[in-house]
């Protein structure tokens, strides 16, 4: 899957682990490296806004562009229906 992050930091985990999904990776990085540069704003409402926008992309926009969805549309309804779908 893309995006993917393979973590090999022995201070964080004993053996390499593979992380997937953008928001889950971002939140994991925030928690695993709390002393590093923050990915989310300190302000609670601004963090909400960032998460809301990310959710709009993850749930609203990105699935329509997903290749597996487009292939299924092409298979079920014809390739000419893929572009109007997106």
TITOR-52845 format. One record per atom (N, C-alpha, C, O): x negated, y negated, z; chain; atom name; residue in one letter. Coordinates in steps of 0.2 Angstrom, whole numbers, plus 2048, in hexadecimal, padded with zeros to 3 digits. Each point is the difference from the previous one (the first is absolute). Layout:
<nodes>
    u    v    w  c   a  r
    X    Y    Z  A  CA  A
...
</nodes>
This chain:
<nodes>
    u    v    w  c   a  r
  7FC  806  800  A   N  X
  804  7FA  800  A  CA  X
  7FC  7FA  800  A   C  X
  7FA  800  802  A   O  X
  808  7FA  7FB  A   N  X
  7FD  7FA  800  A  CA  X
  804  7FB  804  A   C  X
  806  800  7FE  A   O  X
  7F8  7FC  806  A   N  X
  7F9  800  803  A  CA  X
  7FF  805  805  A   C  X
  804  803  803  A   O  X
  7F5  7FF  7FD  A   N  X
  7FE  805  805  A  CA  X
  7FA  7FD  803  A   C  X
  7FC  7FD  7FD  A   O  X
  803  804  80A  A   N  X
  7FA  7FE  804  A  CA  X
  7FE  806  803  A   C  X
  803  803  804  A   O  X
  7F6  7FF  7FB  A   N  X
  7FD  806  803  A  CA  X
  7FC  7FD  806  A   C  X
  7FB  7FC  7FF  A   O  X
  807  806  807  A   N  X
  7FC  7FD  806  A  CA  X
  7FB  805  802  A   C  X
  802  806  802  A   O  X
  7F8  7F8  7FF  A   N  X
  7FA  804  802  A  CA  X
  7FD  7FD  806  A   C  X
  7FA  803  802  A   O  X
  808  7F8  801  A   N  X
  7FD  7FD  806  A  CA  X
  801  804  806  A   C  X
  805  801  803  A   O  X
  7F5  802  7FF  A   N  X
  800  804  806  A  CA  X
  802  7FD  807  A   C  X
  802  803  804  A   O  X
  7FE  7F6  7FC  A   N  X
  803  7FD  806  A  CA  X
  807  800  800  A   C  X
  803  7FE  805  A   O  X
  800  803  7F5  A   N  X
  808  800  800  A  CA  X
  803  807  800  A   C  X
  805  801  803  A   O  X
  7F8  803  7F9  A   N  X
  802  807  7FF  A  CA  X
  7FB  805  800  A   C  X
  7FA  7FE  7FD  A   O  X
  806  808  805  A   N  X
  7FB  805  800  A  CA  X
  7FE  803  7F9  A   C  X
  7FB  801  7FF  A   O  X
  80A  800  7FD  A   N  X
  7FF  802  7F9  A  CA  X
  804  7FB  7FC  A   C  X
  805  7FD  801  A   O  X
  7F9  803  7F8  A   N  X
  803  7FC  7FB  A  CA  X
  808  801  800  A   C  X
  802  806  800  A   O  X
  801  7F5  7FF  A   N  X
  807  800  7FF  A  CA  X
  802  7FC  7FA  A   C  X
  7FD  7FB  7FF  A   O  X
  809  807  7FE  A   N  X
  802  7FC  7FA  A  CA  X
  807  7FD  802  A   C  X
  804  803  802  A   O  X
  7FC  7F6  7FD  A   N  X
  806  7FC  801  A  CA  X
  803  7FE  7F9  A   C  X
  7FC  7FE  7FC  A   O  X
  80A  802  804  A   N  X
  804  7FD  7FA  A  CA  X
  805  7FB  802  A   C  X
  802  800  806  A   O  X
  800  7FD  7F5  A   N  X
  806  7FB  801  A  CA  X
  7FD  7F9  802  A   C  X
  7FD  800  806  A   O  X
  804  7FB  7F6  A   N  X
  7FD  7F9  802  A  CA  X
  801  7FE  807  A   C  X
  7FB  7FE  804  A   O  X
  80B  801  7FE  A   N  X
  802  7FD  806  A  CA  X
  7FD  804  806  A   C  X
  7FE  7FE  805  A   O  X
  803  809  7FA  A   N  X
  7FE  804  806  A  CA  X
  7F8  800  800  A   C  X
  7FD  800  806  A   O  X
  7FF  7FF  7F5  A   N  X
  7F9  7FF  800  A  CA  X
  7FF  7F9  803  A   C  X
  7FB  800  805  A   O  X
  808  7FB  7FA  A   N  X
  7FF  7F9  802  A  CA  X
  801  801  808  A   C  X
  7FC  7FD  804  A   O  X
  809  805  7FE  A   N  X
  802  801  807  A  CA  X
  7FB  804  804  A   C  X
  7FE  7FF  806  A   O  X
  7FF  807  7F7  A   N  X
  7FB  804  803  A  CA  X
  7FA  7FC  801  A   C  X
  7FD  801  805  A   O  X
  801  7FB  7F6  A   N  X
  7FA  7FC  800  A  CA  X
  800  7FB  806  A   C  X
  7FB  7FF  803  A   O  X
  80B  7FE  7FD  A   N  X
  801  7FB  806  A  CA  X
  7FF  804  807  A   C  X
  7FD  7FD  804  A   O  X
  805  809  7FC  A   N  X
  800  803  807  A  CA  X
  7F9  803  801  A   C  X
  7FE  800  806  A   O  X
  7FF  803  7F5  A   N  X
  7FA  803  800  A  CA  X
  7FA  7FC  801  A   C  X
  7FB  801  804  A   O  X
  805  7F9  7FA  A   N  X
  7FB  7FB  800  A  CA  X
  803  7F9  803  A   C  X
  800  7FB  7FC  A   O  X
  802  805  80A  A   N  X
  803  7FA  803  A  CA  X
  7FC  7FA  800  A   C  X
  802  7FA  801  A   O  X
  7F7  807  800  A   N  X
  7FC  7FA  800  A  CA  X
  7FE  7FD  7F9  A   C  X
  7FC  7FB  800  A   O  X
  806  808  7FB  A   N  X
  7FE  7FE  7F9  A  CA  X
  805  7FB  7FE  A   C  X
  805  7FE  804  A   O  X
  7FA  7FF  7F6  A   N  X
  804  7FB  7FD  A  CA  X
  808  803  800  A   C  X
  800  805  7FD  A   O  X
  804  7F7  805  A   N  X
  807  802  800  A  CA  X
  803  800  7F9  A   C  X
  7FF  7FB  7FC  A   O  X
  805  80A  802  A   N  X
  804  800  7FA  A  CA  X
  807  7FC  801  A   C  X
  802  7FD  7FB  A   O  X
  801  803  80A  A   N  X
  806  7FD  802  A  CA  X
  7FF  7FA  804  A   C  X
  7FC  7FF  804  A   O  X
  808  7FC  7FB  A   N  X
  800  7FA  804  A  CA  X
  801  801  807  A   C  X
  804  805  802  A   O  X
  7FA  7F6  802  A   N  X
  801  801  808  A  CA  X
  807  7FE  801  A   C  X
  803  803  805  A   O  X
  800  7F8  7F8  A   N  X
  807  7FE  801  A  CA  X
  805  806  7FE  A   C  X
  800  803  7FB  A   O  X
  804  7FE  80A  A   N  X
  805  805  7FF  A  CA  X
  805  800  7FA  A   C  X
  801  804  7FD  A   O  X
  801  7F6  802  A   N  X
  805  7FE  7FB  A  CA  X
  7FC  801  7F9  A   C  X
  803  803  7FB  A   O  X
  7F7  7FB  805  A   N  X
  7FC  800  7F9  A  CA  X
  7FE  808  7FF  A   C  X
  800  802  7FA  A   O  X
  7FF  802  80B  A   N  X
  7FF  807  7FF  A  CA  X
  806  803  7FD  A   C  X
  800  804  7FC  A   O  X
  806  7FA  807  A   N  X
  806  802  7FD  A  CA  X
  801  7FF  7F9  A   C  X
  802  804  7FC  A   O  X
  7FC  7F6  802  A   N  X
  801  7FE  7F9  A  CA  X
  7FB  804  7FC  A   C  X
  802  802  7FA  A   O  X
  7F8  7FF  808  A   N  X
  7FC  804  7FC  A  CA  X
  802  807  7FF  A   C  X
  801  803  7FB  A   O  X
  802  800  80B  A   N  X
  803  807  7FF  A  CA  X
  806  800  7FC  A   C  X
  801  805  7FC  A   O  X
  803  7F6  804  A   N  X
  806  7FF  7FC  A  CA  X
  7FE  800  7F9  A   C  X
  803  804  7FC  A   O  X
  7F8  7F8  802  A   N  X
  7FE  800  7F9  A  CA  X
  7FD  806  7FE  A   C  X
  802  803  7FA  A   O  X
  7FA  801  80A  A   N  X
  7FE  806  7FE  A  CA  X
  805  805  7FF  A   C  X
  800  804  7FB  A   O  X
  805  7FC  809  A   N  X
  806  805  800  A  CA  X
  804  7FE  7F9  A   C  X
  802  805  7FD  A   O  X
  7FE  7F5  801  A   N  X
  804  7FE  7FA  A  CA  X
  7FC  804  7FA  A   C  X
  803  802  7FC  A   O  X
  7F7  7FD  804  A   N  X
  7FC  803  7FB  A  CA  X
  800  808  800  A   C  X
  801  803  7FB  A   O  X
  7FE  800  80B  A   N  X
  800  807  801  A  CA  X
  807  803  7FE  A   C  X
  800  805  7FD  A   O  X
  805  7F8  806  A   N  X
  807  803  7FF  A  CA  X
  804  7FD  7FA  A   C  X
  804  804  7FE  A   O  X
  7FA  7F6  800  A   N  X
  804  7FD  7FB  A  CA  X
  7FD  800  7F9  A   C  X
  804  802  7FB  A   O  X
  7F6  7FC  805  A   N  X
  7FD  7FF  7F9  A  CA  X
  7FC  806  7FE  A   C  X
  801  803  7FA  A   O  X
  7FB  800  80A  A   N  X
  7FB  805  7FE  A  CA  X
  803  806  7FD  A   C  X
  7FE  803  7FB  A   O  X
  808  800  809  A   N  X
  803  806  7FE  A  CA  X
  802  800  7F9  A   C  X
  800  805  7FC  A   O  X
  802  7F5  801  A   N  X
  803  7FF  7F9  A  CA  X
  7FA  801  7FB  A   C  X
  802  802  7FB  A   O  X
  7F8  7FC  807  A   N  X
  7FB  801  7FC  A  CA  X
  7FC  807  800  A   C  X
  7FB  801  7FD  A   O  X
  807  803  808  A   N  X
  7FD  806  802  A  CA  X
  800  805  7F9  A   C  X
  805  801  7FD  A   O  X
  7F5  802  802  A   N  X
  800  804  7FA  A  CA  X
  804  806  800  A   C  X
  803  802  7FB  A   O  X
  7FE  801  80B  A   N  X
  804  806  801  A  CA  X
  808  7FE  7FF  A   C  X
  803  804  7FD  A   O  X
  7FF  7F6  805  A   N  X
  807  7FE  7FF  A  CA  X
  801  7FF  7F8  A   C  X
  805  802  7FD  A   O  X
  7F6  7FA  800  A   N  X
  800  7FF  7F9  A  CA  X
  800  806  7FC  A   C  X
  804  801  7FB  A   O  X
  7F8  804  807  A   N  X
  800  806  7FC  A  CA  X
  807  804  800  A   C  X
  803  803  7FC  A   O  X
  800  7FD  80A  A   N  X
  807  803  802  A  CA  X
  805  7FC  7FC  A   C  X
  804  803  7FD  A   O  X
  7FC  7F7  802  A   N  X
  804  7FC  7FC  A  CA  X
  800  802  7F9  A   C  X
  805  801  7FC  A   O  X
  7F4  7FF  802  A   N  X
  7FF  802  7F9  A  CA  X
  803  807  7FE  A   C  X
  803  801  7FB  A   O  X
  7FC  804  80A  A   N  X
  802  807  7FF  A  CA  X
  808  800  800  A   C  X
  803  804  7FC  A   O  X
  800  7F9  808  A   N  X
  807  800  801  A  CA  X
  804  7FC  7FB  A   C  X
  805  802  7FD  A   O  X
  7F8  7F8  801  A   N  X
  804  7FC  7FC  A  CA  X
  7FD  7FD  7FA  A   C  X
  803  7FD  7FC  A   O  X
  7F7  806  803  A   N  X
  7FC  7FE  7FA  A  CA  X
  7FB  7FA  801  A   C  X
  801  7FC  805  A   O  X
  7F9  804  7F8  A   N  X
  7FB  7FC  801  A  CA  X
  802  7F8  7FF  A   C  X
  7FD  7FC  803  A   O  X
  807  803  7F8  A   N  X
  803  7FA  7FF  A  CA  X
  803  7FC  806  A   C  X
  801  7FA  800  A   O  X
  801  80A  805  A   N  X
  803  7FE  806  A  CA  X
  7FC  7FE  806  A   C  X
  802  7FD  804  A   O  X
  7F7  805  7FB  A   N  X
  7FB  7FE  805  A  CA  X
  7FF  7F9  801  A   C  X
  800  7FD  805  A   O  X
  7FF  7FF  7F5  A   N  X
  7FF  7F9  801  A  CA  X
  806  7FC  803  A   C  X
  7FE  7FC  805  A   O  X
  808  805  7F9  A   N  X
  805  7FD  803  A  CA  X
  801  801  807  A   C  X
  802  7FC  804  A   O  X
  7FC  80A  7FE  A   N  X
  800  802  807  A  CA  X
  7FC  7FC  805  A   C  X
  802  7FE  805  A   O  X
  7F8  801  7F8  A   N  X
  7FB  7FC  804  A  CA  X
  802  7F8  800  A   C  X
  7FC  7FC  803  A   O  X
</nodes>
